[in-house]
Amino acid sequence: MITKDYIKDFIPPLKVTDTAVRALQWMQSFNLNHLPVVDGMKFVGIITESELMQCTDKSLTLAQLSLPYRKEFILDTQYIYDALEFVTLKGLDIVPVINKDGQYRGLLTLIDIIDCFAQTSSVKTPGGIIIMRIPIKNYSLQDVARIIESNGANILSTSLNQTDDDPLNYELTVKTDKLDLTRVLAGLYRFDYNVIASYQSSELSSDLQDRYKAFMTYMNV
């Protein structure tokens, strides 16, 4: 899941020769608050709608305006997970992608990233979901995988979380390729794992699909 494989080219970058008026028009057309700016093929940075709105003379080009560019990006060789982390931490609705030479390759929007994860096999494949609370000192994904696999299931994906409210424990979410979790749960209980929830994805698939469609409709409004 390399970022360069998911770049979309239907949203062109702004050029330093574009005016502030044109930049605002593009942001309105694409329903975005941020857009990348390039000088030729070189990535200059990200410009925001709020900064453009503050310009007194919007007929000037971006090169003529003293605008603070956010020089934030990811490389085209990074994983799509890095793009998700980028939008989460940076508070942006686009992810500019460049190569190692600083040349602009394209961008990903938040919708592109969400859609990418929605299309992965671990999301689309039916299976059971198990959520466990495990003391940090005892955590071993290898041990958990061994128990699950020895009871006839394969792991499709995992997610590990830790909260400030519970600093001594991890919350591990595992999706398996088995709808019937009876054997797997019995194996985990036998080794004293604290299973706090379990679901069969077939029970959830319709609801999740409806929620996903509603979310994508909201994002496109």
C-alpha positions as CSV (number, residue, x, y, z in Angstrom):
1,M,0.0,0.0,0.0
2,I,2.5,2.6,-1.2
3,T,1.3,6.2,-1.4
4,K,2.2,6.7,-5.1
5,D,-0.2,4.0,-6.1
6,Y,-3.2,6.0,-4.8
7,I,-2.4,9.4,-6.0
8,K,-5.3,11.2,-7.8
9,D,-4.5,13.7,-10.5
10,F,-8.0,15.2,-11.0
11,I,-7.2,18.0,-8.6
12,P,-4.3,20.1,-10.1
13,P,-1.9,22.0,-7.9
14,L,-1.8,25.8,-7.9
15,K,1.1,27.5,-9.7
16,V,3.0,30.5,-8.3
17,T,1.7,32.4,-11.4
18,D,-1.9,31.8,-10.4
19,T,-3.7,34.7,-8.7
20,A,-5.3,34.6,-5.3
21,V,-8.7,34.9,-6.9
22,R,-8.1,31.8,-9.0
23,A,-6.8,29.9,-6.0
24,L,-10.0,30.7,-4.0
25,Q,-12.1,29.6,-7.0
26,W,-10.3,26.3,-7.2
27,M,-10.7,25.7,-3.5
28,Q,-14.4,26.4,-3.8
29,S,-14.8,24.2,-6.8
30,F,-13.0,21.2,-5.1
31,N,-14.6,21.9,-1.7
32,L,-11.1,22.1,-0.1
33,N,-9.6,24.5,2.5
34,H,-6.0,23.8,1.4
35,L,-4.2,23.3,-1.9
36,P,-0.6,22.6,-2.8
37,V,1.5,25.2,-4.8
38,V,4.2,24.4,-7.2
39,D,6.9,26.2,-9.1
40,G,7.3,24.2,-12.3
41,M,7.6,20.7,-10.8
42,K,9.0,21.8,-7.5
43,F,6.7,21.7,-4.5
44,V,6.5,25.1,-2.8
45,G,4.1,24.4,0.0
46,I,0.5,24.4,1.1
47,I,-1.7,27.5,1.0
48,T,-4.9,27.9,3.0
49,E,-8.2,29.5,2.2
50,S,-8.0,31.7,5.3
51,E,-4.7,33.2,4.3
52,L,-5.9,33.9,0.8
53,M,-9.0,35.6,2.2
54,Q,-6.8,38.0,4.1
55,C,-5.1,39.3,1.0
56,T,-6.1,42.9,0.2
57,D,-5.3,42.6,-3.5
58,K,-6.5,39.2,-4.7
59,S,-5.6,40.0,-8.3
60,L,-1.9,39.5,-7.4
61,T,-0.2,36.2,-8.2
62,L,0.9,33.9,-5.4
63,A,4.5,34.7,-6.2
64,Q,3.8,38.4,-5.7
65,L,2.1,37.8,-2.3
66,S,4.0,37.3,0.9
67,L,2.1,34.2,2.0
68,P,3.3,31.7,4.7
69,Y,3.4,28.3,3.0
70,R,3.1,25.1,5.1
71,K,6.0,23.0,3.8
72,E,4.4,19.7,4.8
73,F,4.2,16.6,2.7
74,I,4.9,12.9,2.5
75,L,7.1,11.0,0.1
76,D,5.7,8.8,-2.6
77,T,7.5,5.8,-1.2
78,Q,5.7,6.0,2.2
79,Y,2.8,3.8,3.1
80,I,-0.9,4.9,3.0
81,Y,-0.9,4.6,6.8
82,D,1.5,7.6,6.9
83,A,-1.0,9.6,4.8
84,L,-3.8,8.8,7.4
85,E,-1.5,9.9,10.2
86,F,-0.6,13.0,8.3
87,V,-4.2,14.3,8.0
88,T,-4.9,13.3,11.6
89,L,-1.9,15.2,13.1
90,K,-1.7,18.1,10.7
91,G,-5.4,19.0,10.5
92,L,-5.3,19.3,6.7
93,D,-7.8,17.9,4.2
94,I,-5.1,17.1,1.6
95,V,-1.8,15.2,1.6
96,P,0.7,16.5,-0.9
97,V,3.0,13.8,-2.2
98,I,6.5,14.5,-3.5
99,N,9.5,12.4,-4.6
100,K,12.9,12.3,-3.0
101,D,14.0,15.2,-5.3
102,G,11.3,17.5,-4.0
103,Q,9.2,17.2,-7.2
104,Y,5.5,17.3,-6.8
105,R,3.8,14.0,-7.7
106,G,0.1,14.6,-6.7
107,L,-2.1,14.6,-3.7
108,L,-4.5,12.6,-1.7
109,T,-7.7,13.9,-0.1
110,L,-9.1,12.7,3.1
111,I,-11.9,10.9,1.1
112,D,-9.3,9.2,-1.0
113,I,-7.6,7.8,2.1
114,I,-10.8,6.6,3.7
115,D,-11.9,5.0,0.5
116,C,-8.5,3.2,0.2
117,F,-8.9,1.6,3.6
118,A,-12.5,0.7,2.9
119,Q,-11.4,-1.2,-0.1
120,T,-8.7,-3.3,1.6
121,S,-9.3,-7.0,1.9
122,S,-9.3,-6.9,5.7
123,V,-12.3,-4.6,5.5
124,K,-14.2,-6.4,2.7
125,T,-13.5,-10.0,3.8
126,P,-16.2,-11.4,6.1
127,G,-14.9,-12.4,9.5
128,G,-15.0,-12.1,13.3
129,I,-13.7,-9.2,15.4
130,I,-12.3,-9.7,18.9
131,I,-11.3,-6.9,21.3
132,M,-9.0,-7.7,24.2
133,R,-7.5,-5.8,27.1
134,I,-4.0,-6.9,27.7
135,P,-1.5,-5.7,30.4
136,I,1.4,-4.0,28.7
137,K,3.9,-6.1,30.6
138,N,2.3,-9.3,29.2
139,Y,1.6,-8.1,25.7
140,S,2.8,-10.3,22.8
141,L,1.1,-10.3,19.4
142,Q,3.0,-13.4,18.6
143,D,1.3,-15.3,21.4
144,V,-2.1,-14.0,20.5
145,A,-1.6,-15.0,16.9
146,R,-0.4,-18.4,17.9
147,I,-3.6,-19.1,19.9
148,I,-5.9,-17.7,17.1
149,E,-4.2,-19.7,14.4
150,S,-4.0,-22.9,16.4
151,N,-7.8,-22.7,16.7
152,G,-8.4,-22.6,12.9
153,A,-8.5,-18.9,12.1
154,N,-6.2,-16.4,10.4
155,I,-5.6,-12.8,11.4
156,L,-6.6,-10.3,8.7
157,S,-5.7,-7.1,10.6
158,T,-4.9,-5.8,14.1
159,S,-5.1,-2.5,15.8
160,L,-3.4,-1.6,19.1
161,N,-4.5,1.3,21.3
162,Q,-3.6,2.8,24.6
163,T,-5.5,5.5,26.5
164,D,-4.4,7.9,29.3
165,D,-7.3,6.5,31.3
166,D,-5.8,3.1,31.3
167,P,-2.0,3.5,31.0
168,L,-1.2,-0.1,32.2
169,N,-3.1,-1.9,29.5
170,Y,-3.3,-2.2,25.7
171,E,-6.6,-2.6,23.9
172,L,-6.0,-5.0,21.0
173,T,-8.5,-5.4,18.2
174,V,-8.1,-8.4,16.0
175,K,-10.1,-9.3,12.8
176,T,-10.0,-12.9,11.8
177,D,-11.3,-14.7,8.7
178,K,-13.7,-16.8,10.7
179,L,-17.3,-15.8,11.4
180,D,-17.7,-18.5,14.1
181,L,-15.4,-17.4,16.9
182,T,-16.4,-20.1,19.3
183,R,-13.1,-22.0,19.1
184,V,-10.9,-18.9,19.0
185,L,-12.6,-17.4,22.1
186,A,-12.4,-20.7,24.0
187,G,-8.6,-20.7,23.2
188,L,-8.1,-17.1,24.4
189,Y,-10.2,-17.8,27.6
190,R,-8.1,-20.9,28.3
191,F,-5.0,-18.7,28.4
192,D,-6.8,-16.1,30.6
193,Y,-7.0,-13.3,28.0
194,N,-9.5,-10.6,28.9
195,V,-11.9,-10.5,25.9
196,I,-14.0,-7.4,26.4
197,A,-16.1,-7.7,23.1
198,S,-16.5,-9.9,20.1
199,Y,-18.5,-9.5,16.9
200,Q,-19.2,-11.4,13.7
201,S,-18.7,-9.0,10.8
202,S,-21.6,-10.4,8.9
203,E,-23.8,-9.0,11.7
204,L,-22.2,-5.6,11.3
205,S,-21.6,-5.4,7.6
206,S,-24.9,-3.9,6.6
207,D,-24.8,-1.2,9.3
208,L,-21.2,-0.4,8.6
209,Q,-21.8,-0.1,4.9
210,D,-24.7,2.3,5.6
211,R,-22.6,4.4,7.9
212,Y,-19.7,4.5,5.4
213,K,-22.0,5.6,2.6
214,A,-23.6,8.3,4.8
215,F,-20.2,9.5,5.8
216,M,-19.0,9.7,2.2
217,T,-22.1,11.6,1.3
218,Y,-21.5,14.0,4.1
219,M,-17.9,14.6,3.0
220,N,-19.0,15.4,-0.5
221,V,-21.6,17.9,0.5
